[in-house]
């Protein structure tokens, strides 16, 4: 419970910094988009590689959060089993 109380202020600080520090984000430029589309229409594969790269970057944060969550869950489960053994003895 003490860990959660320590994490909440850090989470709120991070969240507030994300909302207050807004920077301009530009999407893929029209020239790059046209180049990738024309490459795909002409039988090239570099446009498909661009799309695969975007999907790869999209899934990476979800995998990282999933792995950290699984490790946290596994460790918490082990702690709970150890506490149960101590109470039984």
C-alpha positions, 0 to 999 in steps of 0.5 A: 500500500505504501508503494502505491501512495509513493507512485500516485504523486509521480504519476500525477506529475508525469501526467500534468507535464504531458498536458502542459508541455505540448509541442507541435507534432507533424505527420508524415509529409505529403511528399513522403506519402506520395512516394510510398504510395507510388512505390506500392502502385509500381510494384515496389515494397518500400511502402510496405516496409514503412507500414510495417515499421509504423506497426512495430513502433505502435506495438512496442509500448504495449509489449513493454507494459505487458511484460512489466505488468506480468513480472509485477503480478508474478512477484506479488503472487509469490509474496502472497504465497510466502505470507500464507505459508508464514501464517499457516506455520 
